[in-house]
Amino acid sequence: MGALTGVTSIKKFKYRGNDEEWSNTYHFRDNPPSTSADWHTLVMALGNLEAGIIRASDHIVRFYGYDTDDAKPISVYTLDLEAEGTPIPGTWVPQATDDDLAGDQAYFAEWQLDHKNSRGKWVYLRKYLHGGQCLRTNPDAPSAAYRGAVDTYARALWNGTTGFHGGLRARTGTWPILWTGTSDFITTRTLKRRGKRPPTPA
């Protein structure tokens, strides 16, 4: 077990008429903060970065901070913005000429590591994102505006030499990142809550 900066960010949006939460967990190369004030500065800066990829009707509601590379770490810092009445709204503006993604649809940014797994396949860091848009003329592809916003977010986390809080890394190793990109296609990512089930027929 070693020291590592980890942050989980929880976002909230409407899905099938209910509030639904989804999250992303990040691991960074710089050392973990040592005080609550420093943790607050770190997660709020990350929240401001994430706000650029979610719409104003969606919000960042909680953060959890970790200081170890353990597979099941216990958080050493928690910030509940929703309980404080200060959730962070998104700043990305959807385009009227494009179509919204369904709740279970997602888009992702990725970072290829200079590392292969035991099967000889390249290892990637990926962050899956909800609430985006696809092209009206091609629902399998992200809209240009949304892809541009996600690309800006991805490069802020790693720009080829460094990035936010030293840049992204894998939880299990500090292998270099070879390149940063965004997907050509919309994909799916199942949410925990899938709406109320219809009543069972008598």
N, C-alpha and C positions, 0 to 999 in steps of 0.2 A: 504494500500500500504506500503510495507516494502523494506528495502535495500536487494539487491540480485545481485550477479554477473551472468550476462548472456552474452553469446557470440554466434553469428551466423557466421559460416564459409561458404563461397561460393566457390565451386569448378567448374572447367570447363573441358569438354571433348567433343569429336566429336560424334555427333549423327545424323544419316541419312545425313551425309555430311555437317552438320552445327555445329557451336559452341553451346553447350547446357550447362546450369548451373544447379547445384543442391546444396543443402545446408543441414547443420546440425546445430541445435541450442542446446547449452549446458547451464546448470545451475549448479553453483558450490557453495560449502559450505563456502568457505572463503569470506571475505568482498570484495566489489568492489574496484578496484584501484582508487586512488585519483588524479593521474596526467596522462597526456597523455603519458609520458615516461613509467609509470608503466603499462598502458594499452598496449602499444606497446610490452613491454617485455612479458606480459601475452599471447597476441594473437600469437606472433611469436613462443613462446614455444608450444602452442597448434598446430600451423601449422606444426612444426617439428614432433610432435606426429602423426598428420594426414597424413603426407607425407609417412609414412610407410605402408599405406593401399591404396595408389593410385600409378599408374604407371607413368613413367617419361614423357609420352606424355600428361598426365593430370596435371592440375595446380590448386593450391589454389590462388584465385584472389582477394578476399575481405574479410574483417572482420567488424562486427558491434558489439559494446559493449553496454551493458545495465546495469543499476545500481538499478533496481527496479523489484519487482515481479508482476507488473501490467500485465494484460493479453495482452495488446497492448502497449508495452513500446516504448518510443522514444529513439533512440540510442544516447548515450552521447559520443561515440567514433566511428570513421570510419577510416579504413585503406584500401585504394585502391591500392593494389600491382600491379595490371595490369596497372593502369594509371601511376604508378611510374616506370614501366618497370622491376619490380622485382617479378613476380609471383613465388610462391614456387612449384617446380616440385616434383612429387612423387618419391619415392625411392624404392617402391615395384617392384620386377622383375617378370613378368609373366613367367610361365613355358611352354616350348615348348611341353610338354607331356599332357597339359591340354587345355581346350577350353575357349575362352573369352565369357563373358556374353553379351547378347544383351543389347541395351541401356536401355530398360524399365525393364530389370531384375535387381534385387538388392539382397543384402545379409545384414543381420543385426546382431549386437551385442545387448545384453539385460542385464538389471540389475533388479532383482526382489526386490520390496520394501516391507518392513514389514508393509503393509497397504492394505486394501481391499476397493473397491468402494462400492457404494450404493447397488449394486446387489450381493455383497458378493464375488466378483472376485478379485484375486490378481492384484495389479497394477505393471506395468513394465515400465522402461525407455527403449526405443529402439532407435538405430541410424541405419538408412538405408543407404547403401553404394552402389555406382555404379562403374562399371569398373573392376569388379573382374573376377574370373575364376571358372569354374565348372569342375568336373571330366569328362574326355572324355568318360569313361566307364559308367558314370551315371550323365547325365546333370542336374538332380534334386539336386545333392549334391555339396557342395563347394569343390574345390581342397584342398588337404592337406596343400599346401604351403600358399594359400590365407587364409584359415581358421586360420592357425597359426599366420599370420600377424595380422588378425583382433582380435584374442584372446589376443595378446600382447598389442594392442591398448586398448582393453576393460579393461584389468587388470591395465594398466597405469592410466586409469580414475578412477578405484576403485579396490584395491587389497585385499579387505577384512577388512581393518582397516582404510585406508585413500586413497588418490589418488591425481591426478593433482588438484592444487588450492583447496585443502581440500577434493576433491572428488566430484562426481556427486550428485545431489539431484533433486527432482521434483521442478517445479516452485512454486507449491502450498503448499509444506510442506517439512520438514526435516526428514521424516521417515528414519530409518536405511535401508541399502541395505542388503538383506539376501544372495544373491549370484550373481555372474557374469558369463555370458556364451555367446556362439555363437550358431547360428541356425544350425540344422542338414540339412536344406534344403535351396535352392535358392527360392526366392519369386519374386514378381513384385512391382514396385513403379512407377506410371505414371509420366512422365516428362511433363513440361508445353508445350514445343515445340515438336510436333510429326512429324516434317518434312513437306515439302510442299505438299499440296493436289493436286491430279491430276486434270487437267482441266475438267470442266463440259462438258459432251457430248452435241453436238449441237442438 
